[in-house]
Amino acid sequence: MITCSTWRKGQHQDAAADALEVGGRQSDEDGSGELGSAVNAYIERIRADRSIVPLVQHLLRVYARRLPKELAEREIKVEKSDFNIDNMLTTMRQYYRGGRYDFLLNSTENIDLLGKRFIVFEIDSIKENRELFPVVTIIIMEAFINKMRRLKGVRKQLIVEEAWKALSSANMAEYLRYMYKTVRKYYGEAIVVTQEVDDIISSPVVKESIINNSDCKILLDQRKYMNKFDAIQSLLGLTEKEKSQILSINMANNPSRLYKEVWIGLGGTQSAVYATEVSAEEYLAYTTEETERWRFTVWRSSWAATSKPPSGSLPKDEE
């Protein structure tokens, strides 16, 4: 369901852009303008009659019933080459009742994301889906923009984990570029997390925007890039001192303690290498090492079976 509270004055163009993306962009500006005007008219109708539940299938019924007649009666003729409504409705059919994705944009539940403090969008299972991925990225973009503009005096953060997935979408890449240049004005922060610097520099849209607008840079162990770190240094604008700090990460750790080092640089004026050490409980809660997770699962199962903590440490790997 599209909540009516989202359709505030000044956001009509965003809504029109969403519909254009879901329905497939027309090949020229005239077609886009026709569809955008139709979306705006539908939004005005919703605002005037709050009893209307704004579902995509209802929107398509309105299009199919009214748009052909309205276009035919225009004083200036609109040809199919300018705006093909049949093609648009056919493309949108999968989001209509009975279509493959009818569940996505037709929910009658009024879920207000504005008041939720922590929202996670997991896109692993759909990142290769050419139909769903663009729609979900639009939902993500609208959700954060709504929070950014409407929550006054509240710190907002957009954290993009595994950035290459988001940057693979041209729309999401352009959105991140916009966000890095705008979010500070709304008391917000944009954070990109990636295992490869190439994820960022391979996208010409965001390369300069993200790097130039990031006052805080955090780097982990870079030893595998030792032979090509000069390129990374140049890209990130690092000094020789900062380069030396980064390449020293985890090179002389105390063997009696379990910790990892991290480099943090602030605005090119302050930087240092810090050790991050957590308790065993916290480590096991967040580790992604499969063998460690398996050993902990066995240990926990033993605990559950005996109703008391098993003696000794976690079971060792079975080679």
N, C-alpha and C positions, 0 to 999 in steps of 0.2 A: 504494500500500500504506500502511496505517496502522501505523506501527511500534509494537510493544508497549511500548517504553520510554516512550512518551508517556503511557500509561495508568497513571500513578502514583496512589497514594492521595491524595485531595483534588482530583483532576482529573476525576472521574467526571461531575460536573455540566457541565463544559466539553464533554466528549464528547457527553453527552446533548443539549446545546444545539446542537452541530454537526449531529447527525442530524435534529433538529427543523427546522433551517433548510433542510437539503438536501431533506427530505421534505415540507416545507410545514407551517407551524404550524397546529395545530388551532385552532378558533375559541373554545375555552374551556380553562380550566386543567386540567379533568379529563382531556381528551384528551392534553394535553401531558404530564401526569403518567404516563399509561399508557405512552406511547412512551418517555419518559425512563426509566421502570423497566425496560422491555424492553432499552434500550441498556445500562443498567448491568448487567443480567443477562448480556448477551452479553460485555461487557468482563470480568466475573468469570470467565466460561468461558474466555476467551483467557488470562487470567492463570493459570488452573489447568492449562491444556493448551497449552504453548508450541508444540506442533506445528501448531496451527491458524494458518493465514495469514489475518489479518484483512482480508478483502476485502469490499466492499459487497455484491457479488453473493452471497457466502456469508451475510452478515447478512440479506439479504432472503429467502433460502431458509429460514433459521431462523424468520424472522417468519411467512412464509407457511405453514409446516408446524406451528408450535407455538402462535402467538398466538391464532388463532381457537378452537382447542380449549381453551386455558387460559382465555380470556375467557368461553367458554360454560359452563365449570365453576365460575366464580366464585360464591361465595355471594351476593354483591351483584351483581345483573345489570348488565352494561355494554351499553348500547344503542348502535346505530350513530350515533345523534345525539351520543353522548358521545365515541366514538372509532371512526372508520370506517377499519378496517385496509385494506379493499379500495381505498379512495380513496388511502391513503398508498402502497400497493404500486404502484398505477397511476402515481402521480406519480413514484415512484422508478424506474419501468421503464426510463427513458432512461439510467440509470446501471448497468443490469444488462447482462450479456453479450449482445452483439448490438445494444445500444441506441446512440443517437447519441453519448453521452458515456461509453461503457463503459471508455474508456482512462483516465478521470480519477481514479477512486477504486479501481481494481482492479489496479494495478501490483504485480508480485511482487518488484520491486527494492526492497531495503531501503536507502533513501536517508536518511541521518542528517543533518538540517540543523543539529542542535545544534552540531556541531563546525566548521561552515563559518563563516569569518570575515566573508565579504562575500556577501550574497545579494541579487539584484535580481529583483523581480517586475514584469514588464511587462504592463500590463493594457489598453493602447491598443486591441488588437484585439477585446477582449471586453467593453468597458465598456458597450456597448449590448445585450449578450446577457443577457436576463432569467433564463436558466437557469444559465449559467456564472458570471456575475459574483458572485452571492451565495456560490457554493461557493468560488471562488478567494479572495474576501475572508476567508472563514472560515479557509482554509489559511494565509493571511498572518497573521491574528490569532493563530492557534494557534502558528505557528512562532516569532513574537517572544515571546509569553507564555512559551513553553517555555524560550527562552533567558533571558528576564528572571528567571525564578524559579530556574532550575537552575544558571546560571553565576555562581558566587560570586566576588566580588572582581575581576570583569572588567567594564570599561566597555562598556555596550551602547547602541547608537543605533538609533532607528527614524526614518528620514527619509522623509517623504511628499512626493514631488514632484508638482506639478500637483494641489494639494489638492482642487480642485473635483471631480475624478473620484472620490476616496475619499468626500468628503462627500455625494455624490449617493446613497450607500447609507446608509440609516438605521442599519443595524447597524455599519457602519464609523465613522460619525459618533459613535455612542455609545461605540464602542471607543476612539476618539481622546480622547473626554472622560475615560474611565476611565484611559487611559494617561497623560495629562497630570497627573492627580492622584496617580498611583501609582508611576510609573516611577522617581522619585528615590529611593524607599525601597529599590530594588534596584540602585542604582548605575548608573542608566540615564538616557538623554536622549531626549526626543521632539522632533522638528523637523518643522515644516510649511513647505513652500516653495510660494509661489503668486505669480502675476503680478498678481492682483487682490485687494485687501483684502476686496472684496465676497464673495469665495469663502468667507471665514471668517465674516463678520458675517451672511451670508444663512442660516447654519445656526444656529438658536437653541440647538441641543444643545451645540455646541462654542464658540460665540461667547465666552461668559464664561470657560469653562474654559481655552481656549488662551491668551487674552490675559492673564488674571489669573495664570496659572502660567508665563508666559514671562519669565524674568529678562533674557534676551538677545534683543534685537530688531535685525534687520538690514534696512535699506531701501536700495533702489537709487534711480535717478533718478525723482523724483515730479513732474516738471514738467507732465505731462499731467493731473495732479490739482490743479494750482495753484488753480483756482477753487473747488474743494470740499475743500480740505485741512483746513479747520476741522473738518469732520466726522471726518476721519481722526485729527486731533490729539486730539479729544475721545475717540474710541474707544480710541486707544492710550495715552491719559493722558500726552501729551507736553507739556513746558513750552514757553514761548515761545522760549527759547534753543535747545531741540532742534528746534523747528519751523524756525527760521532756518537751523540747520545743514543740515537735510534739504533745504530748498528752495534751498540754495546748491550742491547737488551738480552737478558738471559745468558750472557756470556760468562758470568762469574757468580752464579747463584750459590748461596750457602747450601751445601748438600744435606745438612741436618734439618732443613725446613722445606716444606712443600709450598711453593709460591711461584707465581709468574710475574714478570715485569711488564710494564706498559709505559709508553712515552706520551706525555700530554703537553701540547704547545698552545699557548694563549696569545693570540693576536701578534705573533712574531716578537713579543717583548719578554716573554717568560716561558721557560720550558724546563722539564726535568723528567727523569725516569723514576717511576714509583713501583714498589712491590705490592702485589695484590694477593693477600692470603686470607682464606676463609676457613671456617670450621669444617670438620669432616661431614657434619650433617648438611651444611649448605652445599658443600662440594658434591655430595651424592645426589642432592636434589636437582642440580643443574648440569651434571656431567652428560656429555653426549657420546662418550666412549661406550661402545656396545658391550665389551667384555666386563666393564665395571658395572654397567646397568644390569647385566645378567647375574653377576655375582651378588649384587645387592638384592635382586629379586629372590634368589635362592635363600639368602640370609633372612630376608623378611618373611618368606614362607615358613621357614623353620621356626621363627618367632611366633607366628600365628598358630602353628600346629601345637606348640608346647605352652602357649600363653605366658612365656617368659623369654627374656632376651637370651639368645644362644651365647654360649661362652666362646671366647676367642674372637679373632678378627673375621673379616669377610672370607668366604671360601676362595681358595686360589684357583687360577685358571687350570683347566684340564688340557694339557698339551696332547 
